[in-house]
């Protein structure tokens, strides 16, 4: 992959040089990352980018600085790929927090300027930032019936104690290799506290699975890892979140990608993953006290009504669940299951729903 990244980054520079030699106004074409340029592909089950692009030109006063920033980010990325060195996106920001010759301005003053430019390079060249040796902070843990190789070191995820294996920000196959597993499925858990409960109870062993947490909204690395395991290990993915609009959206992000990062969907989406819960209908099914449920906020209601309109939530099961949540005016956190007993989630809730295949699509 590093060879392919180097090739694409090099070609970007060559294309600019060619335009200069032809006395053209140097330009970079970048697909527009906005809701109006996003579509849902029913055939693949993924969110994808549309065809609209913008031209970032050097001889355009409103484009010139961003044009320069884009080329400098690509230049640093190619150096990293060639040197086989990995740095954080924060490191890249400081690398380019330098004066523009002949001016009193810096290339970048704040990281919220450099991060979108990194995404511009990604979408323009169809390269993940991780494939350009750029990483974000680590976020998430994994345990289960899987042996991997991480940077040349063999790691048995069945022997990772209470904390699990810390998922790095770069999980491409030149760093993380899957060696052996007899697991039956992969379980993604939204909340780290619930994942820790499940890990302590050895749910991954009892259910014969691999278990991850994203500590809330899953990072790109976790979504990429889920995508790789689904496709390379041929294991189904099951998602377990809160019963609220935000938990449902986390499932959809794992499933078909996100609107903001639609250009990544082909590399991170898991279109056939299933949702095990929580659902607001679990209150009745598992005789959970309404005392542990929370009332929807106005923001929750607004978000739920937005979800109802998304093409990827049009399946009748999701329409029924979201409408049920709105009608009951209740939401439910994963931790609320502890009201039925500290090990209820481990010994009853998940085993029952997974055994009976009580999933939302």
N, C-alpha and C positions, 0 to 999 in steps of 0.2 A: 504493500500500500504506500510506503514511503516513496517508492520509485514513481508511482502514479501521481502522487501529490507534487513531487518535484517537477514532473513533466508538465503538469497543468500550470503550476506557478511560473515555470520558465516560459511557457507559451504565452502567458499574459504579457510578460515583458517583451517577447519577440513581436507580438501583435502591435504593441505600442510603438516599437521601433520602426516597424514596417509602415505604420501610418505616418510617422514623422518623415520617413524617407520619401513618401509619396506626397509630401506637403499637405497632408490632411490635418484636420483638427483632431488630436488624439482623444479617443473616447473609450469608455468601458461600458458595456451593456450589463445592467443589473435588473433581474426580475423584481417587480414591485411587491413588497411584502405588506399586504393590507387585505382586509376582508373582501374588498371588491375584486381582488385578483386571486381569490381562493375558491376552489370548488371541491365538492365531495364526489369521489368516484365510486359509484355503486358496485362496479365490477370488482375493484380491488378492496373496497371497504376502507379506503384511506383518503385523508384530506390531501389535496395536491395544489401546487401553484398553477396559476393560469398563464396565459401567454404574454401578458402586458409587461413591458420592460421600460426602464428609463435609461437614457444615455447620459453618463457623467462625463462631461467634456472639459478639457484643460482650458481652452480659450473661451470660457464662459465665466463671468465674474462670480456668479452664484454657485458654480460647480468647482472652481479651481482648487480651493483648499481641500475639499473632500476628495477630489481627484488625486491630489498629492498624498493625502492620508491613506487612501486605498492602496496606492502603489508602495508606500513605505511599509504598511502592514504586510503586504504580500512579500516584500523584500525580506523583512525580518523572518517571516514564516518559512521562506525558502532556505534561509541560512540555518534555521532550526532543523529543518528536514535533512539538509545536507550534513549537518554536524551530529545528527541523531541525538539532539538535546531537547528536553521538554521543559517548558516554563509555564507559569500561570498567566492568565489573561491580565492579572495585576502587574506581573513582571513586564509584559509587553507594553502596557501603558507607561510604565516608568522608563522603559527603553526609548520610547518615542516622546517623552515629555522633555523635548529639547527645542532650542530656539530655531525658528525658520531663518536661515541666513538673510541678512540685510533688513530684518524686521525686529520688532519688539514682541512678536507673538511666538507662542510655542506650537509645535505640531499638534499636541494634545495638552489641554489643561486639566481635564477631568476624565475619569474612567468611563463615565456615561457617554463620552464622545467616542472613545476607542472601541467599546464593545459592539455598537451597531456597525462599525466599519469592518470588524472581524466577520460579522454575519453577512455583510455585503460581499466580502471575498468568498465566503462559503457558498452563498447562493449563486454568485456569478460563475464560479468554477466547479460547482457541485462537489465540494470537498468539505468534510466535517472539520471543525476546528481541531478536534482531537487528531485527525489525520495530518494536520499541519503542526503537530506537537505542541498545541496550546491546550491548557487544562484549566478547569475551574476548581473550586474547593471540593474536597471529598465530601460525599453525603450519602450515607446509607450503609447497611450491613447485610451479610448473607450467611446462612448456614444450610446444612442439609447433605443429602447423599450425592456428593459431587467432589471429585478430585480435579483440581485445576493446576495449571502452571502459570505463575505470575512472575514475569521478568526472569524466567529461568528457574525459579524456586517452586518445588512441588508442594502444594497445600491441600490438605484433606479438610474439607469443610464440615466433616462430621466431628472434628476435634478442635473446635474454635472457642470453647468455653461459653460464658454467658454473653460476651460482647459480639461474637461472630467475626467474620472476616470483613475488614473495612474495604468497601468498594472504591477503587480509585476512579479518578475522573477520566482516565483513558483506558478503555476496555477493548480496544481493537485486537485482532488476532495476532499481531506481532508482539503484544504484551501479555494478553490473557488467552490461554489455550485450555480447552476442555479435554480432560483425559479419560475419566471413567465415571459412570453413574448407573444406578439401577432405579432412580427415582421415577415416579409415575406422573408427576406434574410439578408445576412451579406455582407457589403462592406468593403474591405480592400483597404486603400489609401496609396500609397507609401510616398508622401511628407507630412510632418506635416503642412506646411504652407497652402497647399490645403485643408487638413483635417480641419484646423481651419476655413477656408473660408466656407466650407460645413457645419460645426457645427454652425457657426454664422448665416447661412441662414436656419438652422434647416432642412437640407436635409434629415436627418435620420427620422424626423417626417413626412415630406411631402411624402417621398418614403416608409415609414413604414419599416425601417430597423435598423440594428445595425451597427455601423460604427467604424472602427479601423484604426489607423495609426501605422506604424512601424518606422517612421522617417528614411526612407531609407530601407536598407536590413532588413527584419523582424527578430527579435531575436527568439531564440528557444521557449521562453515563448509565444510569439505571435503566432507562428506557432502551438504550442501545444494547445493554446486556440482556434484557428480557427478549428483545428482538433476535439477538444472536442465539440464545439458548432455545427459543421456540423453533428456529429454523435449522440450527446445527444439531441439536439434541432431539428434535422432533417431540418436544414435550409440551402439552397444553398449559396455558397460563390462566390462573384464576386470580381475580382481583378482590380484595377485601378492604372496604373503606367505611367511613361514617355514612349514615343515612341522612344526607343533606345535599343541597345542590353542588356544593364544592367537592364532596366525596364522589358524587356521580360524574362530575366533570373530570376528576382525576382518572376515573375508569376510562372515560372517552379519550383522554390524552394518551393513555397507555394503548388503547385500542387502535385509534386511527390518526393520532397525532394532534397537534395544536394549530390554531389559526395563525399565531405569530410565527411559528417555526414550521409552516407547511412544507417548506423545501426539504425538511428532514424526514418526512413521514415514511418514505420508502426505506429508510435505514433504521428507523426506531419504532415504527408502528407494529402492533400485533393484532391484526384485524379479526382474528378468530378467538380472542381471549374472552373469558366469561366472568360475570359479576356474581359473587356468592352472597354479598350483603355488605353492610347491613341494609335492610329495607324497612320502611315504616310499617309494612305489613307483618314484620317479625314480631311487633308488639303483641298481636293477637296470637300468631302461630306458636310463639314460645312463651306465652303468658308472662310478658314483661310488664312490670308496673308502669303506668303512665306517669308516675311521680318522677321517673328518671329521664323522661323525655323533656325536650326543651321546646318552647314556642318559637315559631319562625319569626325572624326579624323582617322588617320591610325590605332590607337588602337581600335576604334569603328568597323572599317571594318574587322579587324582581328577577333574580338570577334563575329561579326555577321556571318562570315564564319564558325567559330567554332560551333555556334548554329545550322547552317544549317545541320551539320553532326550528331548532337545528335539524338538518336533514338526517344526521346520524342518531337522533333520538326519536325517530318517527315510528320505530317498531312498537307494536301495540303494548308489549310488556312494559316498555319504558314510559309510554304515555300513561298507562294505568298507574304505575308506581309514582310518577311525578304528580299526577293529578290527585292521587290518594294522599300524598304528603301535603299538598296545598289544601285539600279538603279538611284533613285532620288538624292542620296548622301546627304540626309537630315535626321535630327532627330528632335524631338519635345518634349519640356518639358511641364509638366502639367500646369505650370504657364503661358505658352504662350496663353492659352485660355482666359486669362484676356484681351488680345488685342481686343476680341470681346465684351467686357463689363465685369465689375467686377463680376457680378452674372451670366454670361453666362454659366459657368460650372455647377452652381446649378440649374438654371431655364430652361436651354435648352439642353446642351450637355448630361449630365448624364440621365435626365428624358427621353430624346428622345431615346438614345441607349438602355437603360434598358427596356423601354416600347416596343420597336421594337425587343428586344432580339438580338441586333447586337453584338454578342459575338464571340470571337475566342476560340476554344476548349482548 
